[in-house]
């Protein structure tokens, strides 16, 4: 857990996110919360993480996602040395047949 960002406000935000029940709910909430660029950046990083999890090479990921090698490296560091958040989500999506 990254204690540098932990706060009551962050806890409340995450509790709010956990109340969302559908993809449509997520679109409504996140479109209100974030800019289009922020959302596209989140989606791109998640796509990069999925491809890295599939052991794809950087050149292939750059071509498919348009992400910079710096972004790919950052995501790769999170996968290797992060809080295991990507892997938690990947495992749960796989369990549901969504990945």
N, C-alpha and C positions, 0 to 999 in steps of 0.2 A: 504494500500500500504506500502510495506516495503521500507522506504526511505534509509535504509542502503545500498541497492544494486542498487538503481536507479542511472543511469548515461546515458550519451549520447550514449556510446557504447552499453549499455544494450537496450536502446530504438531502436537503429539501428538493433540489433540482433532480437528483437521482430518484428520490421517492416519487416525484411527479412522473418521471419517465416510466417507472415501473407500473404506473396506473394505466398506461396506454395498452389497448387490447387488440388493435388491428393496425394493419399497414396504413389504412386511411387515417386513423387517429394519429399515427406517427407523422404522416405528411402534414396534417393540420397543425400539430404542435410545433414541429421542427421548422416549418415554413414561417411560423410566427416568431420563433425563437432565434433563428439563424438567418444569415444572408444566403443568397443563392450560391455565392462563391464558397462560403464555408461548407454548405451541404455537399456541393460537388467535390470539394477537397476531402471531406470525410468519406464519401462514397469511393473516391479514387484510392485513398489509402486502404480502405477495406478490400477493394478489388486487388490491389497490389499484395496485400497480406495473403489473400486466398491463393494467388498465383505463386507466391513464395512458399506457401504451405504445400503446394503441388510440386515444389522443387524446380520451378521454371527459372531460366537464366535471365539475368538483367536485360539483355538486348531484346529478348522476347517480351518481357514485361513493359519495357519502354515503348515498343511497337504497339502492343495491345492497349495500353492504358494512357499513353502520352505523359506518364509521370517522369519526372527527372530522376537521374540516378541518385541524386541527394535524397529525394523522397523515398526511393526504393531502399536505400541504405538505412534511413531512419526507421522505416517500417521493419526492416530486417533486424535491426538492433532491438526493437521492441519485441519481436518474436523470439529472439535469442536470450535477451537479458531483461525483459520487461516484467510486468506484473502478471503475466500469463492470461491477460484478458482476451486476447485474440483466440487463444486455444480453448478457453472456456466457451466462447461463442461458437467456434468451429465445431467442437464436440457436441454441443446442444443442437446445432443445426443438422449435423450428421445424424444424430439420434432421431430427429424428426423427418429425415429424408429430404431436407431442404438444401443440402450442400453435397 
